[in-house]
């Protein structure tokens, strides 16, 4: 096993961290379209 496998972040946590920038991008994109 690779070192540090016991401290791997949960999949949902990784997905949330990856999703935050996408959500922010979509919000700003929608605001720009409204302007």
N, CA, C and O of each residue as an XYZ file, in Angstrom:
140
protein
N       0.837     -1.209      0.000
C       0.000      0.000      0.000
C       0.868      1.254      0.000
O       1.965      1.272      0.558
N       0.359      2.285     -0.628
C       1.094      3.545     -0.648
C       1.010      4.205      0.713
O       0.001      4.063      1.403
N       2.050      4.924      1.117
C       2.010      5.627      2.414
C       0.951      6.713      2.410
O       0.809      7.452      1.435
N       0.202      6.808      3.514
C      -0.803      7.862      3.624
C      -2.163      7.441      3.117
O      -3.065      8.272      3.002
N      -2.332      6.146      2.808
C      -3.627      5.714      2.293
C      -4.683      5.755      3.389
O      -5.876      5.844      3.097
N      -4.259      5.691      4.640
C      -5.225      5.698      5.742
C      -5.781      7.097      5.968
O      -6.817      7.251      6.614
N      -5.112      8.112      5.449
C      -5.556      9.488      5.680
C      -6.120     10.102      4.402
O      -6.116     11.322      4.236
N      -6.606      9.247      3.496
C      -7.179      9.754      2.249
C      -8.496     10.447      2.548
O      -9.303      9.952      3.335
N      -8.712     11.600      1.916
C      -9.959     12.325      2.143
C     -11.125     11.531      1.582
O     -10.991     10.829      0.580
N     -12.289     11.650      2.249
C     -13.488     10.994      1.709
C     -13.802     11.518      0.313
O     -13.481     12.658     -0.021
N     -14.432     10.672     -0.495
C     -14.730     11.051     -1.879
C     -15.641     12.270     -1.912
O     -15.467     13.155     -2.749
N     -16.622     12.320     -0.994
C     -17.562     13.446     -1.005
C     -16.845     14.750     -0.673
O     -17.218     15.806     -1.184
N     -15.812     14.689      0.183
C     -15.060     15.905      0.517
C     -14.280     16.389     -0.697
O     -14.257     17.585     -0.990
N     -13.641     15.462     -1.402
C     -12.881     15.829     -2.603
C     -13.822     16.398     -3.658
O     -13.503     17.388     -4.316
N     -14.985     15.764     -3.814
C     -15.955     16.230     -4.804
C     -16.433     17.633     -4.447
O     -16.613     18.469     -5.332
N     -16.640     17.899     -3.158
C     -17.097     19.221     -2.731
C     -16.020     20.262     -3.024
O     -16.325     21.344     -3.525
N     -14.769     19.945     -2.718
C     -13.681     20.896     -2.969
C     -13.535     21.160     -4.462
O     -13.228     22.281     -4.867
N     -13.750     20.145     -5.274
C     -13.640     20.332     -6.725
C     -14.847     21.080     -7.269
O     -14.747     21.765     -8.287
N     -15.987     20.953     -6.597
C     -17.227     21.562     -7.088
C     -17.327     23.036     -6.751
O     -18.012     23.782     -7.450
N     -16.647     23.477     -5.676
C     -16.763     24.878     -5.251
C     -16.345     25.835     -6.370
O     -17.112     26.744     -6.689
N     -15.164     25.674     -6.984
C     -14.769     26.597     -8.068
C     -15.750     26.571     -9.232
O     -15.991     27.600     -9.865
N     -16.316     25.404     -9.516
C     -17.273     25.299    -10.624
C     -18.528     26.095    -10.305
O     -19.041     26.821    -11.156
N     -19.026     25.959     -9.067
C     -20.234     26.687     -8.664
C     -19.988     28.192     -8.733
O     -20.829     28.941     -9.230
N     -18.830     28.630     -8.230
C     -18.505     30.066     -8.251
C     -18.440     30.560     -9.697
O     -18.928     31.646    -10.006
N     -17.832     29.756    -10.586
C     -17.724     30.146    -11.996
C     -19.102     30.287    -12.615
O     -19.359     31.239    -13.351
N     -19.990     29.345    -12.322
C     -21.340     29.386    -12.896
C     -22.087     30.613    -12.387
O     -22.780     31.282    -13.154
N     -21.948     30.910    -11.090
C     -22.656     32.065    -10.521
C     -22.173     33.351    -11.189
O     -22.986     34.172    -11.614
N     -20.852     33.529    -11.284
C     -20.328     34.752    -11.894
C     -20.688     34.815    -13.371
O     -20.956     35.897    -13.893
N     -20.699     33.670    -14.055
C     -21.053     33.646    -15.466
C     -22.509     34.063    -15.643
O     -22.832     34.816    -16.562
N     -23.383     33.581    -14.772
C     -24.798     33.949    -14.869
C     -24.976     35.437    -14.576
O     -25.781     36.105    -15.226
N     -24.227     35.961    -13.599
C     -24.320     37.392    -13.283
C     -23.846     38.221    -14.468
O     -24.441     39.254    -14.774
N     -22.796     37.790    -15.132
C     -22.279     38.524    -16.286
C     -23.309     38.515    -17.410
O     -23.456     39.508    -18.123
N     -24.020     37.404    -17.574
C     -25.037     37.335    -18.628
C     -26.199     38.269    -18.301
O     -26.810     38.843    -19.201
N     -26.505     38.420    -17.004
C     -27.609     39.301    -16.622
C     -27.258     40.756    -16.926
O     -28.132     41.559    -17.253
N     -25.966     41.090    -16.815
C     -25.570     42.459    -17.103
C     -25.716     42.711    -18.606
O     -25.433     43.813    -19.077
